[in-house]
Amino acid sequence: MKRIRIHLYVFIGFLFVISARAEFDWDPLYEGMGATNGMSFFAVRPCYSHVEDPAAERWRKDYLWPLYTKKGFKEEQYSRLLFFGWSQDFSEDNDRHRTWILPFYYQGVDANGEGYFAIFPLGGTLHEFLGRDKISFVLFPIYGRSIVNDVQTTSVLWPIYSNTKGEKIDRFRIWPAYGRTDLFGEYQKKFILWPIYNSVQYTNERNLGGGFILFPFYGQVKTERADTYWLVPPFFRYMKSEKQWIVHGPWPFIQMADGEMYKRIVWPLYGKKHLGTQTKQYFFWPIIWNNQTEYAQHNQHRRYILPFFSHQSDVVTEKTKQYEVGDVSSRYWKVWPLMSWERQHGNSRFRFVEIWPMRNTPGVERNWTPWWTLYRRVNTDGEGGHHVLWGLYRQTKSPEQFEWSLLKGFVGYKKTPNIRRYRFCFMWFGDEEENP
């Protein structure tokens, strides 16, 4: 068996040497490339890929993505098995690390050098998890305890009993019978027979006030800044302040607002909401969407007809060295699962077929996309290229050069201002290329 394996390795190495001399490519199975900035990429799809950026001190390896991924940044290393296994080493200077298999197994050393171990739901202690510094539990949900800074929470038969103590907070709950929360200097909240009765008293001097909700009949909250009323909560609501008014009648079918937030919704037929730099609009929710986000120098427009069509364009709003106001700096569209096209800074790419519904997911691009891309057309810095049926036909054209090949180079032709070369049986004939 060992001799057979050695002969196999020798044969594969010989095959790659011969193919390199014949300039034969193994696309989409194999790809290897480097760049002048030191970046490199290597892939034997879909089994393995490796990308490295020494300048940024980053690298990443995929094994049958998304089965297993390993990546590094400076001294940190991170591994992921599917979507539930995690392992991370933070630095060579300390022993901080973690190994988690969600939701069952947790083991590691935290930033303070303290070790932890837990098996869910039997018991143990977790550190740096779900925003908590420390979580301890025994036979969850029978007993649990968590710590965040100076705030400690103890629960018994979660979510029935819970007690939280801290410098600025005091919370107690026996759900659903009774519960209260005192966030000192901000508010006091209480419930009795949740969700039947809830009340709040705001103690912040910037917006004093309070109110209650008696579910499912009536509710009101009055503060120095706004008054809010509910009838058959949460269906009918009215809110009024100096800068805003909101009407729901009934929610979620009719929603209207004016002021800092603009909203007109007749769900599911039509909806539009504007708040800050974002505007979202839909027709026949959740099928047709028309969204806009305002950035410092451009507005980004996104349109969707889910799940089949998506479109994005960036329109310049402030003049730059490359663009005038109103120019489209980039554009993208996809007709799923057929094709996609994108253009940015004068470079463009068209692809057919597009099985993956998301846009340019890095793991998919590295390991899977070349397998189902039957045709690709690219234009980069004035050089155009066509790639058909995994490279069985290739063509590139620029002002200085024209080249095509058929059957991975079995037949081909290359023309530059100084030479003309022909290819047959993977061998070149004609003028010799000059060494740079």
C-alpha positions in Angstrom: 0.0 0.0 0.0 2.8 2.4 0.9 4.5 1.7 -2.5 1.2 2.4 -4.4 0.8 5.7 -2.4 4.4 6.8 -3.3 3.8 6.0 -7.0 0.5 7.9 -6.9 2.3 11.0 -5.5 5.0 10.8 -8.1 2.5 10.5 -10.9 0.5 13.5 -9.6 3.6 15.6 -9.3 4.7 14.6 -12.8 1.3 15.4 -14.1 1.4 18.9 -12.7 4.9 19.5 -14.0 3.9 18.4 -17.5 0.7 20.5 -17.4 2.7 23.6 -16.2 5.1 23.3 -19.1 2.1 22.9 -21.5 0.4 25.9 -19.8 -2.5 23.6 -19.1 -4.9 24.8 -16.5 -7.0 22.6 -14.2 -9.8 25.1 -13.7 -12.1 24.7 -11.7 -10.4 21.9 -9.8 -7.1 23.7 -9.2 -6.1 27.3 -9.0 -2.9 28.9 -7.8 -2.0 32.6 -8.1 0.1 35.3 -6.5 0.2 39.1 -6.6 2.9 41.8 -6.5 1.8 42.8 -2.9 2.7 39.3 -1.6 -0.9 38.0 -1.5 -1.3 34.4 -2.6 -4.2 32.0 -3.3 -4.2 28.2 -3.7 -7.2 25.9 -4.1 -8.0 22.3 -4.9 -11.7 22.6 -5.1 -13.9 21.9 -3.3 -11.6 20.1 -0.9 -9.2 22.8 0.1 -8.3 26.5 -0.4 -5.7 28.7 1.2 -5.5 32.5 0.9 -2.7 34.6 2.6 -2.1 38.3 2.9 1.3 38.8 4.6 1.0 42.6 4.6 -2.1 42.4 6.7 -0.8 39.4 8.6 -3.9 37.4 7.7 -4.4 33.9 6.3 -7.4 31.5 5.9 -7.8 27.8 5.1 -11.0 26.1 4.0 -11.6 22.3 4.1 -14.7 21.3 2.2 -16.2 24.7 3.1 -18.3 25.2 5.2 -17.4 21.9 6.9 -14.1 23.3 8.5 -12.4 26.6 8.4 -9.2 27.9 10.0 -7.9 31.4 9.9 -5.4 33.6 11.6 -4.7 37.3 12.2 -1.3 38.2 13.7 -1.0 35.9 16.7 -4.6 34.9 16.8 -5.9 31.6 15.3 -9.5 30.6 14.9 -11.1 27.4 13.8 -14.8 26.6 13.0 -16.4 23.2 12.4 -19.7 23.8 10.5 -21.7 26.3 12.6 -21.4 24.8 16.0 -17.8 23.9 16.7 -15.4 26.8 17.6 -11.8 27.0 18.7 -9.7 30.1 19.2 -6.1 30.9 20.4 -5.6 34.6 21.1 -1.9 35.2 21.6 1.4 33.4 22.2 2.0 35.8 25.2 -0.8 34.2 27.2 -2.8 31.0 27.5 -6.2 32.6 26.6 -8.1 30.1 24.3 -11.5 28.6 23.9 -13.0 25.4 22.4 -16.8 25.3 22.1 -19.2 22.7 20.6 -22.5 24.5 20.7 -24.6 24.0 22.7 -23.1 21.1 24.6 -19.4 21.6 25.3 -17.4 24.6 26.6 -13.7 24.7 27.6 -11.1 27.4 27.7 -9.0 30.0 29.5 -10.2 33.6 29.7 -8.4 36.9 29.3 -7.5 36.9 33.1 -5.9 33.4 32.8 -8.8 31.7 34.6 -9.8 28.3 33.2 -13.4 27.2 32.7 -15.3 24.1 31.7 -19.0 23.2 31.1 -21.2 20.6 29.6 -24.7 21.7 28.9 -27.2 21.1 30.4 -25.4 19.1 33.2 -23.4 22.0 34.7 -20.2 23.9 34.7 -18.9 27.5 34.2 -18.5 29.5 31.0 -16.5 32.7 30.7 -16.9 35.5 28.1 -20.1 34.1 26.6 -23.3 35.9 25.5 -22.0 39.2 26.7 -21.5 37.8 30.3 -18.1 37.7 32.0 -19.1 34.4 33.7 -22.0 32.0 33.7 -22.4 29.1 36.1 -25.2 26.5 36.0 -26.3 23.2 37.4 -28.8 21.0 35.5 -30.1 24.0 33.5 -32.7 25.4 33.9 -32.7 24.3 37.6 -29.9 26.7 38.7 -27.9 29.4 37.0 -25.7 32.4 37.9 -24.1 35.1 35.7 -21.8 38.0 36.2 -21.3 41.2 34.1 -18.9 43.6 35.7 -20.5 44.2 39.1 -23.9 42.9 38.2 -24.8 39.4 39.4 -27.9 37.4 38.4 -29.1 34.2 40.1 -31.9 32.2 38.5 -33.8 29.1 39.7 -36.0 27.1 37.3 -35.3 29.7 34.6 -37.2 31.8 33.6 -39.4 31.5 36.7 -37.2 32.9 39.5 -34.5 35.5 38.9 -32.7 38.0 41.2 -30.2 40.6 39.9 -28.0 42.9 42.1 -25.5 45.6 41.1 -24.3 49.1 41.8 -27.0 50.6 39.6 -29.6 47.9 39.2 -31.9 45.8 41.4 -34.1 43.2 39.7 -36.4 40.5 41.1 -38.8 38.2 39.2 -41.1 35.3 40.0 -42.6 34.8 36.5 -45.4 35.2 35.6 -46.7 36.3 39.0 -44.6 39.3 39.8 -41.4 41.2 38.8 -39.7 44.5 39.3 -36.6 46.3 37.9 -35.0 49.3 39.4 -32.3 50.9 37.2 -31.3 53.7 39.5 -31.5 57.1 38.0 -33.3 55.8 34.9 -36.6 53.9 35.6 -38.6 51.6 37.8 -40.5 48.8 36.0 -43.0 46.3 37.4 -45.3 43.5 36.2 -48.1 41.6 37.9 -49.5 38.4 36.3 -47.5 39.0 33.1 -48.5 40.1 30.5 -51.7 41.4 32.2 -50.3 44.4 34.1 -47.0 46.3 33.4 -46.0 49.7 34.7 -43.0 52.0 34.4 -41.9 55.1 36.3 -39.1 57.1 34.6 -36.8 58.7 37.2 -34.3 60.3 34.8 -34.6 64.1 35.2 -34.3 64.6 31.5 -37.6 62.8 30.9 -39.7 62.3 34.0 -43.0 60.4 33.9 -44.6 57.0 33.8 -47.5 54.8 32.9 -49.0 51.3 32.7 -50.5 48.7 30.3 -53.5 46.6 31.4 -53.5 43.8 28.8 -55.4 43.4 26.6 -57.6 46.5 27.3 -55.7 49.8 27.7 -52.3 51.4 28.4 -50.7 54.8 28.7 -47.3 56.3 29.3 -46.9 60.1 29.9 -43.5 61.8 30.2 -42.2 65.3 29.8 -41.3 64.5 26.2 -44.1 62.4 24.9 -47.5 60.9 25.6 -48.4 57.4 24.4 -51.8 55.6 24.5 -52.8 52.0 23.7 -56.2 50.5 23.1 -56.3 46.7 22.9 -52.5 46.7 23.1 -50.4 46.2 21.0 -52.9 46.7 18.1 -54.0 50.4 18.5 -51.4 53.0 19.5 -51.1 56.8 19.5 -47.9 58.7 20.4 -47.4 62.5 20.3 -44.3 64.6 21.1 -42.8 67.8 19.9 -40.7 66.0 17.2 -42.8 62.9 16.5 -46.3 61.4 16.2 -47.1 57.7 15.6 -50.4 56.0 14.9 -51.0 52.2 14.7 -54.6 51.2 13.8 -54.4 48.3 14.0 -50.8 47.1 14.2 -49.1 45.6 12.2 -51.6 46.4 9.3 -51.8 50.2 9.6 -48.7 52.1 10.8 -48.2 55.9 10.3 -45.6 58.3 11.7 -44.3 61.8 11.0 -41.3 63.7 12.4 -37.9 62.4 13.1 -39.2 59.0 11.8 -41.5 58.9 8.7 -43.6 55.8 8.3 -46.5 54.8 6.0 -47.4 51.1 6.2 -50.4 49.2 4.8 -49.1 45.7 5.5 -48.6 43.5 3.6 -49.4 45.6 0.5 -47.1 48.7 0.9 -44.7 50.2 3.4 -42.2 53.0 3.6 -40.0 54.0 6.5 -37.4 56.8 6.8 -35.1 57.2 9.8 -31.8 58.9 9.9 -29.8 57.9 6.8 -31.9 54.9 5.9 -35.1 54.7 3.8 -36.9 51.3 3.4 -39.8 50.7 1.1 -41.7 47.5 0.1 -44.5 46.3 -2.0 -46.3 43.0 -1.3 -44.1 42.2 1.7 -41.7 40.5 1.7 -41.3 40.3 -2.1 -40.5 43.8 -3.5 -38.0 46.1 -1.7 -36.6 49.5 -2.6 -34.0 50.7 0.0 -31.6 53.6 0.2 -28.7 54.4 2.6 -27.0 57.8 2.7 -23.2 57.8 3.2 -20.7 60.6 3.4 -19.9 60.8 -0.4 -22.6 58.5 -2.0 -26.1 57.1 -1.7 -26.5 53.4 -2.0 -29.7 52.1 -3.7 -30.8 48.5 -3.2 -33.8 46.9 -5.0 -35.0 43.3 -4.6 -37.7 41.0 -6.0 -37.2 38.1 -3.7 -35.8 35.6 -4.3 -35.2 36.1 -8.0 -33.8 39.6 -8.6 -31.5 42.0 -6.8 -29.9 45.3 -7.8 -27.5 47.7 -6.1 -26.0 51.0 -7.3 -23.9 53.7 -5.6 -24.6 57.3 -6.7 -22.0 59.9 -6.0 -23.3 62.9 -3.9 -19.9 64.7 -3.4 -17.4 65.3 -6.2 -14.2 63.2 -6.0 -11.1 62.9 -8.2 -12.8 60.1 -10.2 -16.5 61.1 -10.2 -18.8 64.0 -10.6 -22.0 64.4 -8.5 -24.7 62.1 -9.9 -22.2 59.6 -11.4 -22.8 55.9 -10.6 -19.5 54.6 -9.1 -20.6 51.0 -8.9 -23.5 48.9 -10.0 -24.6 45.2 -9.5 -27.5 43.0 -10.4 -28.4 39.4 -10.2 -31.1 37.3 -11.8 -31.0 34.2 -9.5 -30.2 31.4 -10.3 -29.2 32.4 -13.9 -26.7 35.3 -14.0 -25.1 38.3 -12.4 -23.2 41.5 -13.5 -21.2 44.0 -11.6 -19.1 47.1 -12.4 -16.9 49.1 -10.1 -14.3 51.7 -10.9 -14.4 50.8 -14.6 -13.9 47.1 -14.1 -16.8 44.7 -14.8 -17.8 41.1 -14.6 -20.7 39.0 -15.9 -21.4 35.4 -14.8 -23.7 32.6 -15.9 -24.9 30.4 -13.9 -25.4 31.9 -10.4 -26.6 29.1 -8.0 -25.7 30.9 -4.7 -28.4 33.4 -3.9 -26.1 35.8 -1.9 -23.6 38.3 -3.4 -20.0 37.3 -3.4 -19.9 35.2 -0.2 -16.1 34.7 0.2 -16.2 31.0 1.2 -18.4 30.2 -1.8 -16.3 32.3 -4.2 -13.1 30.5 -3.1 -14.4 26.9 -3.1 -17.6 26.4 -5.1 -18.5 29.2 -7.6 -16.1 28.1 -10.3 -17.8 24.7 -10.5 -21.2 26.1 -11.6 -19.9 29.2 -13.6 -20.5 28.1 -17.2 -19.6 31.4 -18.7 -17.7 34.4 -17.4 -16.8 37.7 -19.0 -14.5 40.2 -17.3 -13.1 43.6 -18.2 -10.2 44.7 -16.0 -8.1 47.8 -16.7 -9.1 47.7 -20.3 -8.4 44.0 -20.8 -11.5 41.9 -21.7 -11.8 38.2 -21.3 -14.2 35.3 -22.0 -14.2 32.0 -20.1 -16.6 29.3 -21.3 -17.3 25.8 -19.9 -14.6 25.8 -17.2 -12.0 27.2 -19.6 -12.6 24.8 -22.5 -12.6 28.1 -24.5 -10.8 31.2 -23.3 -10.2 34.5 -24.9 -8.5 37.7 -23.8 -8.2 41.0 -25.7 -6.4 44.2 -24.8 -4.9 47.1 -26.9 -1.6 45.2 -26.9 -2.6 41.6 -27.1 -5.2 39.1 -28.4 -5.2 35.4 -27.4 -7.6 32.5 -27.5 -7.4 28.8 -26.6 -9.7 25.8 -27.1 -9.8 22.6 -25.1 -7.5 23.9 -22.4 -4.9 24.9 -25.0 -5.1 21.9 -27.4 -5.6 24.6 -30.1 -4.7 28.2 -29.6 -3.5 31.5 -31.0 -1.7 34.6 -29.6 -1.0 37.9 -31.2 1.0 40.9 -29.9 2.5 43.9 -31.8 5.7 41.8 -32.2 4.8 38.1 -32.4 2.2 35.7 -33.7 2.1 32.2 -32.1 0.0 29.2 -32.8 -0.8 26.3 -30.6 -1.5 22.6 -31.4 -1.5 19.6 -29.0 -0.6 22.0 -26.2 2.7 23.0 -28.0 3.5 26.5 -29.3 4.7 27.2 -32.8 5.7 30.4 -34.4 7.6 33.4 -33.1 9.4 33.1 -29.8 8.3 35.3 -26.9 10.8 37.8 -25.7 11.9 37.4 -22.0 11.0 40.5 -20.0 
